[in-house]
Every structure is written in structure tokens, then in C-alpha cells.
Amino acid sequence: MSKSRIKGKDLKKINYQSDRAKSLAIAIMAKHYKHLSKAEKLKILEDVLLNPEDYLGHRFLAPVAEQFTAVVVKENYREYKLNESTGFRVFGKPFVDQNTLNQMDVASQLPIAVKAAIMPDAHVGYGLPIGGVLATDNAVIPYGVGLDIGCRMSLSIYDVKEDFLKRNQYLMKTALKECTHFGIGKMQDTIEEHEVLERSAFQELSLLRQLHGKAKGQLGTSGSGNHFVEFGIVELEVDNCLGVPKGQYLGLLAHSGSRGFGATIANYYTRVAIDTCRLPQGAKHLAWLDLNSEAGQEYWLSMNLAGDYAKACHDVIHRKIAKAIGLKAVAKVENHHNFAWKETQLDGQELIVHRKGATPAKLGQMGIIPATMLHPGYIVSGKGNEGSLNSASHGAGRKMSRKKAKETLTRSEMNKQLKAAGITLIGGGVDESPWAYKNIEDVMKSQKDLVKIEGMFYPKIVKMNK
């Protein structure tokens, strides 16, 4: 039983700061959750930290949840009604289900909504659908950005051919195993250096000061779910925007975001928004913060810092792996897909463009649209399509929930298909099976007016969370 007992230092690692919260958590876990392992207890307590409003009525955990909601001011709120829909463009409509369209329709009825669009990989999410793009007037929606602020893709391209990968399989597998760390709450064994940790923004807000230690410990790590780091073959087209000669190269592709740092920011300011911007129940998680308000300015500062932190995590991953395999990149492509940007439209109006699981695609802007661990992804440049708000899909998009994938798909069949394609998977689960996703070819055909294909990425050695 002693091995399952949690201590203050365990709680500090998952960002429990106050002594009151720690003591309550330890007492409640010891009394009501003694049958669980330490890892299971910490997972529950981290969820209470990230989603305290879900536990305010809980039989045992309410006192802990109250420690993380007491900071939110519940007075001075304003109630809003929804307007008529502004309408929205749908790209790849045959591949987008009705529930996703309904969710986007609600978002387009917000009083602050100006323009909206749905990408062909879209599916239902929290707040905005994944693959939803929404432009608002001087307001930001924390759940319109998402929990994983600044989630992004990054691709390093190395000037070596496919035979390098074949000759150095062991070296590259070892690099992925030793230089990456996956999982909720996962911390580095050693602290990595990066200038983002020295940013003055960490000292400007109490919440950011509290999160600095967590940010240090998780710098260079990846989350769970669909996050990955993988080696593969890059094939570039003639006259690509990278200025790299047409041909075949080795690539290192990563997908992850701002970790617990960004998630805590997202949850905190979503609670602030919900408490000050009261919407009908079906639109509750689309509550916004006016950018002229103190909370709006705080979130904007925090969101941008989380975005830079997500990039820093990728910088560390690529730096460590490049050193491990002894190669230097000749080109790099990277882009956010969970973020909000201030963008000026053709008519001169400045709007806040939320891309929840959507890739920025201004004219000539480079990006990566991955598929699955089995299918090739696309290196693209934007065509600057105003109808999509200069956006494109961020991947193939799920067609099957994680629960359904686990119930209907098998690990053995997935492994069989990967082996036949010459792909090595380290970690990963059936919830990330290629058959849980839409057909990337359908998605790409649906956005020919949004992006130009500059090259392809073929996965070969894939590392994901266990």
C-alpha cells in the first residue's frame, strides 16, 4: 500500500502549488482511493486540476476542485443570446458529418462571429469542432483555440538518401527511444535549455509564474493521443518553395504542443470566460474574452507564450535527435494548428482568426499535413484562399472515436499492415490505427484550392506514447 501513497513532491510535479490543495488531495486519496495505484491517483488529481468545474459536485473530489476555481471571479458577468448564423464555407462536405456541421453552426451564431469555415478533416470537438476556423471581432475564445495551445507540426529535412535509414535502423530507433518522452504529466529527467524559459512573460502573471517549473520539466516532451515523432522519407517536387532540389531525403517529423503548461492556461481562462460571458447551454464552451479586458489581454499574452513554448519543445526534440544521428538539417518546415492570430482581411478589417486543428495557408506559407502512421503526409504551401480564411486541414481527421477504435480494431491486424508496408511502430495503440482516420487522399482532393503540394513524407519509424 505504501508504494501507492502520494506525497507533496508527487503533487508538485503535476503543478499542485498550494499546501491546502496538496493536503486535501493526499487525505482524500488515502481515504477514498486507497485501492488505486499512485499513477492512477495522480492522473485523477491532474484531471481535477485541469478540469475543476467537472468535479465541483463530486462526492469526494469537490473540495480539491474548489481550490482551483476559487480564483475565478463569478461576479460582473454578462448574458448573451445567439444571433442568426453568419454562414460558413465547408470544404470536403461529403466527408464531414452532420454533428460537426451543427457544432460549427452554433459557433457561427455567436455575436462576435464574423466569418467561419470547415476543413475537410473536421470532426466534433469541444467548443469549436476540430478542423473549424472562426474569425471574431476583437474577442478570443479559449476553447476555440483548444486545450493544446500551439499544437504544431515540425519537419527537419536531411540531405541523405533512403539507404541511410536502412543502414542505420538501430541508431535511429535508439535515438527515438532515448531522445523523446511521451505521456500525460511526463517530465524530463534533465532540464533542457531554451531561451523561452527566460522570457519576462513568465513573471508578468501569477499563473505563469506558478507554471514555470512545470514548463521547465516538460520542455522537449510530447503528449499522448495522436502525438508522435517519426523518421521517414521526404520526396520533394520540382521548384518547391523550400528551394531544395527535387529528390529524395531523410525527414524527421514531430507532432505535439504546449503540454500541461498550455492545458492549464486553456482551462483557467475558459473558466474565466464562462463565468463572465454567459451563453445558452449548448454554446457554453464558446465563451469569449474581450481583448480590451484585463482577462483578454492576460490570455493573449499567455496563449502566445504557450505557442512559443510548443515551438521550443519541438526545437529541443529535433536538436537532440539530430545530434544523436549526427546529421544537420538542410531545410525545416513547421506550423501551428491550435492557435488564434490577429489577421487583416482584404477589406482592411482586423479579425481574430481561431484555427482549431487547421493549418495556416496564406499565399506561399509552408505547412505539413500528416496522414497516419501508415499513409504518406503532404508538404504544402498555401494558396491564400479567402473562403477558407487562409486555412487548410491539419491532417486526415478522425472518422472513428478512440473508444470505437479500441472496440472494433485489433492490434494484430494493425501490426500486420505496418509490417507489410515496412513501417516500424514504437508504442502507439489501436486508437491511433490508420483505419480510425479518414482517407487522406479524399481530404487533399477537397482542398486543391487551398494548398499546393510541394512534397510528400512517407513514415518509416514511428514513435508514439505506449
C-alpha positions as CSV (number, residue, x, y, z in Angstrom):
1,M,0.0,0.0,0.0
2,S,2.9,2.4,0.8
3,K,4.0,2.3,-2.8
4,S,0.7,3.8,-3.9
5,R,0.7,6.6,-1.3
6,I,1.1,10.1,-2.8
7,K,3.3,12.8,-1.3
8,G,3.6,16.5,-1.7
9,K,6.5,16.2,-4.1
10,D,4.4,14.0,-6.3
11,L,1.7,16.6,-6.4
12,K,4.2,19.4,-7.1
13,K,5.2,17.6,-10.3
14,I,1.7,17.8,-11.6
15,N,1.5,21.5,-10.6
16,Y,-0.3,21.4,-7.3
17,Q,1.1,24.7,-5.8
18,S,-0.8,25.4,-2.6
19,D,-0.3,23.5,0.6
20,R,-4.1,23.4,1.1
21,A,-4.7,21.7,-2.3
22,K,-1.9,19.2,-1.6
23,S,-3.1,18.3,1.9
24,L,-6.7,17.9,0.7
25,A,-5.6,15.7,-2.2
26,I,-3.4,13.5,0.0
27,A,-6.2,13.0,2.6
28,I,-8.9,12.3,0.0
29,M,-6.8,9.8,-1.9
30,A,-5.8,8.0,1.2
31,K,-9.4,7.6,2.4
32,H,-11.4,7.0,-0.7
33,Y,-9.0,5.8,-3.4
34,K,-6.7,3.5,-1.5
35,H,-7.2,0.7,-4.0
36,L,-5.7,2.7,-6.9
37,S,-2.0,2.8,-7.9
38,K,0.0,6.0,-7.4
39,A,-0.1,6.7,-11.2
40,E,-3.9,6.3,-11.3
41,K,-4.4,8.6,-8.3
42,L,-2.1,11.3,-9.9
43,K,-4.0,11.0,-13.2
44,I,-7.3,11.7,-11.4
45,L,-5.8,14.6,-9.5
46,E,-4.3,16.1,-12.6
47,D,-7.7,16.0,-14.3
48,V,-9.2,17.8,-11.3
49,L,-6.6,20.5,-11.7
50,L,-7.2,20.8,-15.5
51,N,-11.0,20.5,-15.4
52,P,-12.1,21.6,-11.9
53,E,-15.6,22.6,-13.0
54,D,-16.3,19.0,-13.8
55,Y,-15.7,18.0,-10.2
56,L,-17.4,20.7,-8.2
57,G,-20.3,18.4,-7.5
58,H,-18.2,15.3,-7.0
59,R,-18.9,13.3,-3.8
60,F,-15.2,13.1,-2.8
61,L,-13.2,15.4,-5.0
62,A,-15.2,18.7,-4.8
63,P,-13.0,20.2,-2.0
64,V,-9.9,19.8,-4.2
65,A,-11.7,21.2,-7.3
66,E,-12.8,24.2,-5.3
67,Q,-9.1,25.1,-4.7
68,F,-8.7,25.6,-8.5
69,T,-12.0,27.5,-9.1
70,A,-11.9,29.9,-6.2
71,V,-9.6,32.2,-8.2
72,V,-12.2,32.8,-10.8
73,V,-14.4,35.9,-10.1
74,K,-18.0,34.9,-10.5
75,E,-19.5,38.5,-10.4
76,N,-19.8,41.1,-13.1
77,Y,-20.9,38.6,-15.8
78,R,-23.0,39.4,-18.9
79,E,-25.5,37.2,-20.6
80,Y,-25.6,36.9,-24.4
81,K,-28.1,35.4,-26.8
82,L,-27.1,33.8,-30.1
83,N,-27.7,35.6,-33.4
84,E,-28.6,34.2,-36.8
85,S,-25.8,32.2,-38.3
86,T,-23.2,34.2,-40.3
87,G,-23.0,31.1,-42.5
88,F,-19.7,29.2,-43.3
89,R,-17.9,27.6,-46.1
90,V,-17.5,23.8,-46.0
91,F,-14.6,22.2,-47.8
92,G,-15.0,18.4,-48.4
93,K,-18.6,18.4,-47.3
94,P,-19.2,14.7,-48.2
95,F,-16.5,13.8,-45.5
96,V,-17.9,16.0,-42.7
97,D,-20.7,14.6,-40.6
98,Q,-23.8,16.5,-39.6
99,N,-22.9,16.8,-35.9
100,T,-19.7,18.6,-36.8
101,L,-21.7,21.0,-39.1
102,N,-24.2,21.6,-36.3
103,Q,-21.4,22.4,-33.9
104,M,-19.9,24.9,-36.4
105,D,-23.4,26.4,-37.0
106,V,-23.7,27.2,-33.3
107,A,-20.2,28.9,-33.3
108,S,-21.3,31.0,-36.3
109,Q,-24.2,32.3,-34.3
110,L,-22.0,34.0,-31.7
111,P,-22.5,37.8,-31.5
112,I,-18.7,38.2,-32.1
113,A,-18.6,35.8,-35.1
114,V,-17.7,37.4,-38.5
115,K,-16.6,34.6,-40.8
116,A,-16.2,30.9,-40.5
117,A,-15.1,27.8,-42.4
118,I,-14.9,24.0,-42.0
119,M,-11.9,22.0,-43.3
120,P,-12.3,18.5,-44.9
121,D,-10.7,16.7,-41.9
122,A,-13.2,18.2,-39.5
123,H,-14.9,16.3,-36.7
124,V,-16.7,17.2,-33.4
125,G,-14.5,18.7,-30.6
126,Y,-15.0,20.9,-27.6
127,G,-16.1,24.4,-28.3
128,L,-15.2,24.6,-32.0
129,P,-15.0,21.4,-34.0
130,I,-11.6,20.1,-34.8
131,G,-11.0,21.5,-38.3
132,G,-13.1,24.6,-37.6
133,V,-11.9,28.1,-38.4
134,L,-13.7,31.1,-36.8
135,A,-12.9,34.8,-37.3
136,T,-14.2,37.1,-34.5
137,D,-14.3,40.8,-33.8
138,N,-11.8,41.8,-31.1
139,A,-12.5,38.7,-29.0
140,V,-10.8,35.4,-28.3
141,I,-12.4,32.1,-27.4
142,P,-10.1,29.9,-25.3
143,Y,-11.8,26.7,-26.3
144,G,-11.8,28.0,-29.9
145,V,-8.0,27.7,-29.6
146,G,-8.2,24.4,-27.7
147,L,-6.5,22.7,-24.7
148,D,-3.3,22.0,-26.5
149,I,-2.3,25.6,-27.3
150,G,0.2,25.9,-30.2
151,C,0.0,22.2,-31.1
152,R,2.1,22.0,-34.2
153,M,4.0,20.1,-36.8
154,S,7.7,20.3,-37.5
155,L,9.7,18.6,-40.2
156,S,13.5,18.6,-40.5
157,I,14.9,17.5,-43.8
158,Y,18.4,15.9,-44.1
159,D,20.3,15.5,-47.3
160,V,20.8,11.8,-47.1
161,K,19.1,9.1,-49.1
162,E,16.8,6.2,-48.1
163,D,19.8,3.8,-47.8
164,F,20.9,5.9,-44.7
165,L,17.7,4.8,-43.0
166,K,18.2,1.2,-44.0
167,R,21.8,1.1,-42.8
168,N,21.1,2.9,-39.5
169,Q,17.9,1.4,-38.3
170,Y,19.2,0.6,-34.8
171,L,20.8,4.0,-34.4
172,M,17.5,5.8,-35.4
173,K,15.3,3.6,-33.2
174,T,17.6,4.2,-30.3
175,A,17.5,8.0,-30.9
176,L,13.7,8.0,-30.9
177,K,13.6,5.9,-27.7
178,E,16.2,7.9,-25.8
179,C,15.5,11.4,-27.1
180,T,11.8,11.5,-26.8
181,H,9.4,11.3,-23.8
182,F,5.7,10.8,-24.2
183,G,2.6,10.8,-21.9
184,I,0.4,13.0,-19.7
185,G,2.4,14.6,-17.0
186,K,5.7,13.2,-18.4
187,M,8.7,15.2,-17.2
188,Q,12.3,15.2,-18.4
189,D,15.0,13.5,-16.4
190,T,17.2,16.6,-17.0
191,I,16.3,20.2,-17.6
192,E,16.8,21.3,-21.2
193,E,17.9,24.9,-22.0
194,H,16.0,27.2,-24.3
195,E,15.5,30.9,-24.3
196,V,11.8,30.7,-24.0
197,L,12.2,29.7,-20.3
198,E,13.9,33.1,-19.7
199,R,11.0,35.1,-21.1
200,S,9.9,38.0,-18.9
201,A,6.2,37.0,-19.6
202,F,6.7,34.2,-17.1
203,Q,7.0,36.9,-14.4
204,E,4.1,39.1,-15.5
205,L,1.2,36.9,-14.3
206,S,0.8,34.8,-11.2
207,L,-0.5,31.8,-13.2
208,L,2.5,31.9,-15.5
209,R,4.9,32.1,-12.5
210,Q,3.3,29.1,-11.0
211,L,3.6,27.1,-14.2
212,H,7.3,28.0,-14.9
213,G,8.5,24.9,-13.0
214,K,6.2,22.6,-15.0
215,A,7.3,24.2,-18.2
216,K,10.9,23.6,-17.4
217,G,10.3,20.0,-16.5
218,Q,8.3,19.2,-19.7
219,L,10.4,21.1,-22.2
220,G,11.2,18.7,-25.1
221,T,8.5,16.2,-24.2
222,S,5.3,15.1,-26.1
223,G,1.8,14.3,-25.0
224,S,-0.3,11.2,-25.6
225,G,-3.0,10.5,-28.1
226,N,-2.0,11.3,-31.7
227,H,1.3,13.0,-30.8
228,F,4.4,11.4,-32.4
229,V,8.0,11.7,-33.5
230,E,8.9,9.7,-36.6
231,F,11.6,9.2,-39.3
232,G,10.5,8.9,-42.9
233,I,11.4,9.5,-46.5
234,V,10.8,13.0,-48.0
235,E,10.2,13.4,-51.7
236,L,10.2,17.0,-52.9
237,E,8.7,18.3,-56.1
238,V,10.5,20.4,-58.8
239,D,10.7,24.1,-58.0
240,N,9.4,23.6,-54.4
241,C,9.0,26.6,-52.1
242,L,11.9,25.3,-49.9
243,G,14.4,26.0,-52.6
244,V,15.8,22.4,-52.1
245,P,16.4,20.4,-55.3
246,K,13.8,17.8,-56.3
247,G,14.7,14.4,-54.9
248,Q,14.5,12.0,-52.0
249,Y,15.7,13.0,-48.5
250,L,15.5,11.7,-44.9
251,G,12.9,13.5,-42.7
252,L,12.2,13.8,-39.0
253,L,8.6,14.8,-38.3
254,A,7.1,15.7,-34.9
255,H,3.6,16.5,-33.7
256,S,3.0,17.8,-30.2
257,G,2.0,21.0,-28.4
258,S,2.4,23.0,-25.2
259,R,1.9,20.2,-22.8
260,G,0.5,20.7,-19.3
261,F,1.6,24.4,-19.4
262,G,-0.8,25.2,-22.3
263,A,-3.6,23.0,-20.9
264,T,-3.6,24.7,-17.6
265,I,-3.8,28.1,-19.3
266,A,-6.6,26.9,-21.5
267,N,-8.7,25.6,-18.7
268,Y,-8.1,28.5,-16.4
269,Y,-9.1,31.2,-18.9
270,T,-12.0,29.0,-20.2
271,R,-13.4,29.1,-16.7
272,V,-12.9,32.9,-16.6
273,A,-14.7,33.3,-19.9
274,I,-17.6,31.0,-18.9
275,D,-18.0,33.0,-15.6
276,T,-18.0,36.4,-17.3
277,C,-19.7,35.6,-20.6
278,R,-22.9,33.6,-20.1
279,L,-24.2,31.8,-23.2
280,P,-27.0,29.3,-23.8
281,Q,-26.1,25.8,-22.5
282,G,-25.3,24.4,-26.0
283,A,-22.8,27.2,-26.6
284,K,-21.3,27.4,-23.1
285,H,-17.8,26.4,-24.1
286,L,-17.7,29.1,-26.8
287,A,-17.5,31.8,-24.1
288,W,-15.1,34.5,-25.1
289,L,-12.8,37.2,-23.6
290,D,-12.9,40.7,-25.0
291,L,-9.4,41.7,-26.0
292,N,-9.9,45.1,-24.4
293,S,-10.5,43.4,-21.0
294,E,-7.8,42.6,-18.5
295,A,-8.6,38.8,-18.7
296,G,-8.5,39.0,-22.5
297,Q,-5.1,40.6,-22.5
298,E,-3.8,38.1,-20.0
299,Y,-5.0,35.2,-22.1
300,W,-3.5,36.7,-25.3
301,L,-0.1,37.0,-23.5
302,S,-0.3,33.5,-22.1
303,M,-1.5,31.9,-25.4
304,N,1.4,33.4,-27.3
305,L,3.9,32.3,-24.7
306,A,2.4,28.8,-24.8
307,G,2.7,28.8,-28.6
308,D,6.4,29.8,-28.4
309,Y,6.8,27.1,-25.7
310,A,5.3,24.5,-28.0
311,K,7.8,25.5,-30.7
312,A,10.6,25.3,-28.1
313,C,9.6,21.7,-27.3
314,H,10.0,20.9,-31.0
315,D,13.3,22.7,-31.1
316,V,14.6,20.5,-28.3
317,I,13.3,17.3,-29.8
318,H,14.9,18.0,-33.2
319,R,18.1,19.2,-31.7
320,K,18.6,16.1,-29.6
321,I,17.8,13.7,-32.3
322,A,19.9,15.4,-34.9
323,K,22.9,15.2,-32.5
324,A,22.2,11.5,-31.8
325,I,22.2,10.6,-35.5
326,G,25.0,13.0,-36.5
327,L,23.1,15.0,-39.2
328,K,22.4,18.6,-39.9
329,A,19.1,19.7,-41.5
330,V,19.2,21.4,-44.9
331,A,15.6,22.7,-44.5
332,K,12.8,22.9,-42.0
333,V,9.0,23.3,-42.2
334,E,6.8,24.0,-39.2
335,N,3.3,25.3,-38.4
336,H,0.8,25.7,-35.5
337,H,-2.7,24.4,-35.8
338,N,-4.3,25.2,-32.4
339,F,-4.0,29.0,-32.1
340,A,-5.6,32.4,-32.7
341,W,-4.0,35.1,-34.9
342,K,-4.7,38.8,-35.5
343,E,-5.1,38.9,-39.2
344,T,-6.1,41.8,-41.6
345,Q,-8.6,40.9,-44.2
346,L,-8.8,42.1,-47.8
347,D,-11.3,44.8,-46.8
348,G,-8.8,46.1,-44.2
349,Q,-10.7,44.7,-41.1
350,E,-8.6,43.1,-38.4
351,L,-10.1,39.9,-37.1
352,I,-9.1,37.2,-34.6
353,V,-8.8,34.0,-36.6
354,H,-9.1,30.8,-34.5
355,R,-7.8,27.7,-36.2
356,K,-8.8,24.7,-34.0
357,G,-7.0,21.9,-35.8
358,A,-6.5,23.8,-39.0
359,T,-3.3,24.8,-40.8
360,P,-2.5,28.4,-41.7
361,A,-2.4,28.6,-45.5
362,K,-1.6,32.2,-46.6
363,L,-0.2,32.5,-50.1
364,G,3.2,30.8,-50.1
365,Q,3.0,29.8,-46.4
366,M,4.6,26.4,-45.8
367,G,3.0,23.7,-43.8
368,I,2.7,19.9,-43.2
369,I,-0.5,17.9,-43.4
370,P,0.2,14.4,-42.0
371,A,-1.9,11.4,-42.6
372,T,-1.5,8.3,-40.4
373,M,1.4,6.1,-39.3
374,L,0.8,4.0,-42.5
375,H,0.0,6.6,-45.1
376,P,2.1,9.5,-46.5
377,G,1.6,13.1,-45.4
378,Y,1.9,16.2,-47.5
379,I,4.3,19.1,-47.5
380,V,2.3,22.1,-48.8
381,S,2.2,25.8,-49.4
382,G,-0.8,27.9,-49.0
383,K,-2.8,29.5,-51.9
384,G,-4.3,32.3,-49.8
385,N,-7.9,31.3,-50.2
386,E,-10.1,33.9,-48.5
387,G,-13.1,31.5,-48.5
388,S,-11.2,29.2,-46.1
389,L,-9.8,32.2,-44.1
390,N,-6.4,31.3,-45.5
391,S,-6.6,27.8,-43.9
392,A,-6.3,24.1,-44.7
393,S,-6.8,20.8,-42.9
394,H,-4.3,19.8,-40.2
395,G,-4.4,16.1,-41.1
396,A,-6.6,13.3,-42.3
397,G,-9.1,13.8,-39.4
398,R,-10.7,11.1,-37.3
399,K,-13.7,9.1,-38.6
400,M,-13.8,6.9,-35.6
401,S,-13.7,7.8,-31.9
402,R,-10.9,6.3,-29.7
403,K,-13.5,4.2,-27.9
404,K,-14.9,2.8,-31.1
405,A,-11.4,2.1,-32.5
406,K,-10.5,0.2,-29.4
407,E,-13.7,-1.8,-29.5
408,T,-13.6,-2.7,-33.3
409,L,-10.0,-2.7,-34.4
410,T,-7.2,-5.1,-33.4
411,R,-3.5,-4.6,-32.7
412,S,-2.5,-7.7,-34.6
413,E,-4.1,-6.5,-37.9
414,M,-2.6,-3.1,-37.5
415,N,0.9,-4.6,-36.9
416,K,0.4,-6.9,-39.9
417,Q,-0.4,-3.9,-42.2
418,L,2.5,-1.9,-40.8
419,K,5.0,-4.7,-41.3
420,A,3.8,-5.3,-44.9
421,A,4.5,-1.6,-45.6
422,G,7.9,-1.7,-43.9
423,I,7.0,0.6,-41.1
424,T,8.2,0.1,-37.5
425,L,6.0,1.3,-34.7
426,I,7.3,2.0,-31.2
427,G,4.5,2.4,-28.8
428,G,1.1,3.6,-30.1
429,G,-2.3,1.9,-29.7
430,V,-5.2,0.8,-31.8
431,D,-7.0,4.1,-31.1
432,E,-4.4,5.5,-33.5
433,S,-4.9,2.8,-36.1
434,P,-4.8,4.1,-39.7
435,W,-8.4,2.9,-40.1
436,A,-9.6,5.2,-37.4
437,Y,-8.9,8.1,-39.8
438,K,-10.4,9.5,-42.9
439,N,-8.7,8.8,-46.3
440,I,-6.0,11.5,-46.7
441,E,-6.5,11.4,-50.5
442,D,-10.1,12.5,-50.1
443,V,-9.1,15.3,-47.8
444,M,-6.4,16.5,-50.2
445,K,-8.7,16.4,-53.2
446,S,-11.2,18.5,-51.3
447,Q,-8.7,21.3,-50.7
448,K,-7.0,21.7,-54.1
449,D,-8.0,25.4,-54.0
450,L,-6.4,25.8,-50.5
451,V,-2.9,24.4,-50.8
452,K,-0.3,23.5,-53.4
453,I,1.6,20.2,-52.9
454,E,5.3,20.7,-52.5
455,G,6.3,17.2,-51.5
456,M,5.5,14.0,-49.6
457,F,6.5,12.4,-46.3
458,Y,6.4,8.6,-46.0
459,P,6.6,7.3,-42.4
460,K,9.2,4.6,-41.7
461,I,10.0,4.5,-38.0
462,V,7.2,5.9,-35.8
463,K,7.4,6.6,-32.0
464,M,4.2,7.3,-30.0
465,N,3.0,7.1,-26.4
466,K,2.8,3.5,-25.1
